Amino acid sequence: MTAFIDTGVFVAFNNVDDRNHARAIEILQRAMSGEHRSVFTSDYVFDEAVTLALMRTKKPATAIEIGELILGNPPRGIPRFIELLHVDDETFARAWALFKRYSAKGLSFTDCTTIALMKEEGIESLISFDRSFDGIVKRLE
C-alpha cells in the first residue's frame, strides 16, 4: 500500500504535548520500517510542517528536526524513507479547483494539493489526523 503523510503527523511527532504524539511516533516508525510500499509527502506539506513548528515553538532547531525527518539526514542517523513530491503548474491548477469545491469543508489549499498529488500519483491512502479529508480520500489514522 502507498501512503501520503500529512502535516499533523510530523508536527505531533515532534511535540510531546500533542494529543497525537504517541500515535505519530508509532505511525512514523512503521513507515520507516517499510510497512507501506512507498511513503510520500509534498513540498507544500514540508513548508507547512517546518513553518508551523517554528511559529509554535520559536525554536529553529525544532523546525530543522522536522525538516530532517522528512528529507532524511543519513550522517545523523535519520534515514530517508519519504519521497518528496513537488507541486507543479498542473497540480496547482487541480488543487485550486479542489479548494473551491472543498474549502467550506475546512480543507486548506495545502490539503487540496495533497488530494491532487494523491490522485495524480495513484497514492492509495492518506495518513492524517484531519477528519476533513474523510469521504474524499482513504484516510488512515
PyMOL commands that set and color helices and strands:
alter all, ss='L'
color gray80, all
select helices_A, chain A and resi 7-13+21-32+43-57+60-71+74-76+89-105+109-121+131-133
alter helices_A, ss='H'
color red, helices_A
select strands_A, chain A and resi 2-5+38-42+83-85+125-127+139-140
alter strands_A, ss='S'
color yellow, strands_A
deselect
rebuild
show_as cartoon
